[in-house]
Amino acid sequence: MRRWTWLLILSLCLACHGAGPNAPLTSAIVAFVYVSHFTTCPKEGTLDYGVCLHHSAPAGTVNLRTFWNKASIRMKEAGPARWQLTLADVPVGVPLLISIFDIKCCCFDQCAPLQTSDVYANGVLLTHLVDEPHGQYGDEFLEFQIAADGSLVPY
């Protein structure tokens, strides 16, 4: 009898919190990959070299910027000119914005360290660019969405 009582209580708790097998997803795990076109920085003495030093970051720094939680997270090197990062708890069912900060870009164009090309989410190339919603910095972001089944919906 006690066993059935505990099972009933557990079932009711799971139903109240939506943890059942048919509950809709509220977040998903997404694996991001960025393939950089920049292999080297110009050597000391070139015009833009000081800009790279200005950022006080190692030459290999690549960060993923997320707009939904305003985070900037360092990606891990996954081979020559390839960077990856897996995020859990990525919101489902809403438009999501990301961009890549590649410090090596500063060596070539000091005003454009953000990269929005050759970025993949769960193996899907992201291509839909949108302006930063608040227009504070004039940056562009890649937009995509995670479906209720956890799959990626590019625009």
Residue, then its C-alpha position, 0 to 999 in steps of 0.5 A: m500500500r505504501r509503495w502505491t501511495w509513493l508512486l501516486i505522489l511521484s506521478l502527480c509531482l511529475a505531472c505538475h512539473g511537466a516532466g513527463p515523456n510527452a512534455p514539450l521541450t523548453s530548452a535544447i542542447v545545441a552544438f555550434v561550430y565556426v570555421s575561421h578564414f583567418t589563419t595568421c595575424p600580421k606581424e608587429g609593425t603593421l598598421d592594425y597590429g596594435v588593435c589586436l593588442h588593444h583587445s588584450a586577448p590571445a591571438g586564438t581567442v574565438n567567442l560565441r556571443t548569444f543575444w538571448n542571455k547576453a553571454s560571450i563564451r570562449m569556443k574550444e579549438a577543434g582542429p585547424a581554423r575550426w572552433q566548437l562549443t556546445l550549449a545546454d538550455v538553449p531556448v526553444g520556440v523563439p528567435l535566437l541570435i548569435s555571432i562569433f567574435d574572432i580576435k584574428c579579424c581585428c588584424f585585418d579589419q579593426c571595425a569588424p571582429l564579429q563573424t557571421s559566416d561559416v557558423y553551424a548549429n547542430g550541423v546546419l549552416l546559419t545564413h540568416l542575418v539580422d541587425e542587432p535589435h537595439g542597434q547599440y553597436g550596429d552589429e549583425f547577428l545570425e538568427f535561427q530557432i529551435a523547434a519543439d522537437g529539438s531540431l534546428v529551424p534556420y531562416 
